[in-house]
Amino acid sequence: MKLRLMLWLLGWMLKRALRRKPRFREQLAEMRSLDWGIATEDLSIARHYRMTPQGIQVGAGLPVDLDLELRFDDEATAIRVLRKPTQQAFLDGMMAGKVRLVGDSGDLKKLQKLLKHL
């Protein structure tokens, strides 16, 4: 339940940043768009985010056409890593086999640049 709330709140924060933070809008305009999602490995908890300079759409589940997916072993791992989403936290999770990245690692770096402006 905690992870579901956290992912919903992330969507709300992204939409708010798009409205209020010029640097966030600039970064997103440079990227043009980024479709990404977060889920547990068994897909019991999953949420996706479609971000463009015109708006951000948030939905449940993971569509197949996402640019980037972050998959976590379980809810506890996801909460621990997402509380402090640093490069080191993701790297440590991937080395331990608790975090799996589906997509291009370059998109992860773009996402981390954007999340700094939340």
C-alpha positions as CSV (number, residue, x, y, z in Angstrom):
1,M,0.0,0.0,0.0
2,K,2.8,2.4,0.8
3,L,4.5,1.9,-2.6
4,R,1.1,2.5,-4.4
5,L,0.7,5.8,-2.6
6,M,4.3,6.8,-3.3
7,L,3.9,6.2,-7.0
8,W,0.6,8.1,-7.1
9,L,2.2,11.0,-5.3
10,L,5.2,10.9,-7.7
11,G,2.7,11.5,-10.6
12,W,1.1,14.4,-8.7
13,M,4.6,15.9,-8.1
14,L,5.6,15.5,-11.7
15,K,2.4,17.3,-12.9
16,R,3.0,20.1,-10.3
17,A,6.6,20.5,-11.4
18,L,5.6,20.8,-15.0
19,R,3.2,23.7,-14.1
20,R,5.5,25.5,-11.6
21,K,9.1,24.9,-12.4
22,P,10.6,26.4,-15.5
23,R,13.8,24.4,-15.3
24,F,11.8,21.1,-15.3
25,R,9.9,22.3,-18.4
26,E,13.1,23.2,-20.1
27,Q,14.7,19.8,-19.4
28,L,11.5,18.0,-20.6
29,A,11.4,20.2,-23.8
30,E,15.0,19.2,-24.6
31,M,14.0,15.5,-24.3
32,R,10.8,15.9,-26.2
33,S,9.2,13.0,-24.4
34,L,9.9,10.2,-22.0
35,D,7.6,7.3,-21.3
36,W,8.7,5.2,-18.3
37,G,7.3,3.0,-15.5
38,I,8.0,1.6,-12.1
39,A,6.9,-1.9,-11.0
40,T,7.6,-4.8,-8.7
41,E,9.0,-7.8,-10.6
42,D,5.7,-9.7,-10.2
43,L,3.8,-6.7,-11.6
44,S,1.5,-6.6,-8.5
45,I,2.2,-2.9,-8.2
46,A,2.9,-1.0,-11.4
47,R,2.5,2.6,-12.6
48,H,3.6,4.3,-15.8
49,Y,4.3,8.0,-16.7
50,R,4.1,9.5,-20.1
51,M,5.8,12.9,-20.1
52,T,5.8,15.5,-22.9
53,P,6.3,19.3,-22.7
54,Q,2.5,19.6,-23.3
55,G,1.5,17.4,-20.3
56,I,2.0,14.4,-18.1
57,Q,-0.2,11.3,-18.2
58,V,-0.1,8.8,-15.4
59,G,-1.7,5.4,-15.3
60,A,-1.8,2.0,-13.7
61,G,0.1,-0.9,-15.2
62,L,3.0,-1.1,-17.6
63,P,2.3,-0.8,-21.3
64,V,4.7,-2.5,-23.7
65,D,5.8,0.6,-25.5
66,L,7.7,2.3,-22.6
67,D,11.1,3.7,-23.1
68,L,12.3,2.8,-19.6
69,E,11.1,0.4,-16.9
70,L,12.4,0.1,-13.4
71,R,11.6,-3.3,-11.9
72,F,12.1,-4.0,-8.2
73,D,12.3,-7.4,-6.5
74,D,9.7,-6.4,-3.9
75,E,7.9,-3.5,-2.4
76,A,10.4,-2.9,0.4
77,T,13.3,-2.7,-2.1
78,A,11.4,-0.2,-4.2
79,I,10.6,2.0,-1.3
80,R,14.2,2.0,-0.1
81,V,15.6,2.9,-3.4
82,L,13.0,5.4,-4.4
83,R,13.3,7.4,-1.1
84,K,16.8,8.4,-2.2
85,P,17.0,7.9,-6.0
86,T,20.7,8.4,-6.5
87,Q,22.8,6.7,-9.1
88,Q,24.6,4.8,-6.4
89,A,21.4,3.5,-4.9
90,F,20.3,2.1,-8.4
91,L,23.8,0.7,-9.0
92,D,23.9,-1.1,-5.7
93,G,20.4,-2.5,-6.3
94,M,21.3,-3.7,-9.7
95,M,24.5,-5.3,-8.5
96,A,22.6,-7.1,-5.7
97,G,20.0,-8.3,-8.3
98,K,17.2,-6.4,-6.6
99,V,16.7,-3.8,-9.3
100,R,16.3,-4.4,-13.0
101,L,16.5,-1.8,-15.7
102,V,14.5,-2.5,-18.9
103,G,15.5,-0.1,-21.6
104,D,18.3,2.3,-22.2
105,S,20.5,3.4,-19.3
106,G,20.7,6.8,-21.0
107,D,17.0,7.3,-20.4
108,L,17.6,6.6,-16.7
109,K,20.2,9.4,-16.6
110,K,17.7,11.8,-18.3
111,L,15.0,10.8,-15.8
112,Q,17.4,11.4,-12.9
113,K,18.1,14.9,-14.3
114,L,14.4,15.6,-14.4
115,L,13.7,14.3,-10.9
116,K,16.3,16.7,-9.4
117,H,13.9,19.5,-10.2
118,L,11.0,18.1,-8.2
